[in-house]
């Protein structure tokens, strides 16, 4: 740095350091969230970023390798390898341009579209939850919390309920987690809030869960609404649970779906004690 330039810069004060530290803390939180979320989805952060840059390319829904290299600030040969890995995973495909056969367009597949939409929704919710983080102009805000969670009386009753009560927003991120949920799944509210429901869903059941979740959001109806059903879940220590759950959609006054409320209890002991069919 030029010494003359250095002398013209204003001095830093304690408050400046605190603001810079806070920004880096929030940024690291977001990056760690992204790393953990994509890992649970079975892809890497770079694969997510590649799909995001394809879908978010200005004015069109495809991009060339050169354009993606610039957007990702990466070397072209590295992006070629990344595209190949995504292609092998069924997330993207290469397509020769109809206008110029020498140009190769990288596009999302239907699987890539579904994967990206789910992850992007969850990233958006996490980004908007960060304290003091700069807002992105024009970014569509999340849906508000349902009235039952903002009313102190109802919220207090839900906190003290003997059954686990979990509310997730449209993005599938946990926004309410009562004390019984802490006891059932082993995660404190601080650890669970803002996390994806994948936190408690066994990996082999996630694809089916999210397909049903998206159908319910689109239709405004839940196939098993109000009915108790037994399913598998995951404890914080990695052990598998049998949980009896009932579900319901929470809506605003206009009928818009805000998210899903699940009420559950541990039935692992009853399930293990039940007689098993012969031959099993």
N, C-alpha and C positions, 0 to 999 in steps of 0.2 A: 504494500500500500504506500502511496506517495505520502511522505511526512506532512506536506502541506495540507493534503486532503484530510489526513487523520486529525489535524488540529481544528478543522472546521466542523467535525462531527460533534453533536451535543453529547454531553456526558451521560452515562447510564446511572440510574438511581435504583435503589432496592426494589421499588415498584416495577421498574422495567424488567428486572431479572425475574420477578415473580410472574409477570404476565407471559414472558417468554417460556418459563418453566411450565406454567399451566398449559400453554398452547402445545408444547411438546408432549406433555403428559396425556392430554386429550387425543392428540394425534396418535400416540403409541397405543392408547386404549383401542382406538378404532382399527389400527393395523393388526393388533393382536386378535381382536374380534373377527376380522376378516380371515386371518390365518386359521383360526379354530373353526369358523363356520365352514369354510371351503373344505377343510380337512374332513369334517364330519360328512360332507356331501360327496367325498371320494374324489375330489379334484384338487388341483393346486391353485394358489392365489394367481399365478401367472395365467393359468387356463381361464380363470374367471375374468381377469383383466383383458385378455384377448377377446373373449366373447363380448364383454362390455364395450370395447372399442369398435368392434364390428357393428353391433347394434346401435351404438351411439355416434357412428360416423356422420358428420353433417350432411344432410340432404339425401342420404341413401342408406340401404341396409346391407351393404357389403363394403369391403376395402381390399386393396392390394397389399402384398407383403411389405412393399416399401412404405406405404402409408401407415401400416400397423407398426413397423419398426420405428417410425418417427413418433407416433402416438405413445408407444411404450418406452421410447428412449432406449432402444435396444439395437444390437447389430442385426442386419438383415438375415445372416445365416442362422442366428439364434432364433429368430422369429419363424424361419422356415421349419426348424426342428420343433418349435412349439406348435405350429399349425399341424404338423404331421402327427404329433401326440394327440392333439384334440380331434383330428380326423379319425385316428384309430379308436378313440373313445366314442365316436359317433356324435360329436358335438358340433363339428363344422364340416364343410365340404368345399373343395376347390372347383371352380366353374370357369370354363373358357368364355371370355366376353363375346357377346353376340356382335358387338361393334368392332372389336379388334381382337382377333384370335391370338395375338401375341400376349395379350393381357389376361392374367389369371385373377379372378375375383374370389375372395374368401367369404363364404356365407355361412350363416348358422343353419343347422338342421332343426327339425321339429324338436328333437331331444334337447339340443342346445338352447332353443328358445325357452322351453319349459324350465330347464335348469337355471338359465340366466334370470328369468323373471322371478323365480323364488328367491334366489340369492340377492338380487338387486333390491327387492322389497325389504328384505331383512337388513341390508346395508343402509338403505334410506332411513329406516326407523332408528337404527343405531346412531347414524350420523346426526339426526335431529335430536337425539337424547343427550348429546355431549354438551356439557356446560360451557357456555362462552365460546363455542366453536363457531367460526364464521359461517353465516348462512349462504347457501348456494342460490343465487337469484333464479326465481321461477320454479324451484323444486316444489313439486306438489306435496303439501303437508299431509301428515298422517291423519287418519280419522281420529276424532276425540274419544276419550274414555267414556264408557256408558255411565249413565246417571247413578246406577247402583254402586259404582266404585268411587264416585265423588261425594256421595252423601255419607257423612260421618257415622250416622246410625247404622245404615246397612253395611258399610265397610267394617265397622266394629264387630257386628254380628258375624260377618264372614271370616274375620280374623280369628274369632273364638270358636268357630264351628268345629265339631269333632272330626268331620271328614275333610280330606284334602280338597281345597278349592283353588283352581288355577284358571286364570283368564289370559287368553292370548289374543293379540290384535290380528288384523287381516294379514299381516306379514308372517304370522306364526311366532311372533316374539312374545315372551312371557311378560305380562304387565301387572299381574297380581298373583301372589304366592303366599298362602296363609301358613299359620304355625303348624297345622296338621300336615301340610305338604312338606314342610321342613322335616318333620318326624318320619314321614313315609318314604321320602326319596333321599334324605340325607344332605340336601343342599339348603343352605340358609337363603333367606329372601334376597340378601345382597348378592349372593352367588348366582341365583336363578333369574332375577329380574333383568330383562334385556337380552336374555339368551333365547335361542331357538328351542322349540319343543323337542327337537332332536336330543336335547339334554336327557330326556327320560324315555325316549323311544328306541327300542333295539334296532340296530342297523338294518336287519333284514325286513323290518316292517315299515321303514320310513317311506319308501316309494309309494306303497299302498295308502299310507296315512295322508301324504301330501296330495295324492290324486283325489282322495275323498274330501280333503279340506278345501281344495280349490273348487270342487263341484258344489259343495255346500255354500261357499261364498258367492258363486255365480247364480245358483238357483234360489238362495235365501232359505233353503230347507236342508235339514240334516236327517239322513235316513234313520238314524237310531236316536233321534231326539227324545229325551225323557225316559229312555229305556236303559236299564242297567245291563252292561255287558262285561264279560271278563276278558282281559287281554294281558299281554306281557308288558313289563316296564323294566327300566334299569335304575338301580340304586347308585348313589354316588361312588360306592366302593366297587362297583362293577358287577355285583350280584344281580340275578334276575328275580323279578317279583311277578306275582299274579295279582292284578289289581282289578277290582270291580269299579267300572266307570260309567257315569251317565253324562250326556253332553247336551248342550243347548246353545243356540245362537243368540247373541245380544244385539239388539237393533236400536237405532235412534227413533225419534218421533215420526220421521218420514218413511221408516221401514228399511233404511239402509243398514246393512249388516256391518257392525263395528268389530266383531270378533266372536270368539267361542269360549264358553265357560264349561270346564270339566269338574265334576265332583267325584272323588274316588276314595276307596278304602282298600287296605291290604287284605287279600284273601288267600295269600300263599299257603298258610298253614292248613286251611280248609281244603284247598285244592290238592295239596300233597297227601292229606289224610283220606281223601275220597277213594273208594275202590276203583281200580283200573280195570278196563275191559280185558278179558282173557286174551293172552297172546301179545300184550303190549309190555 
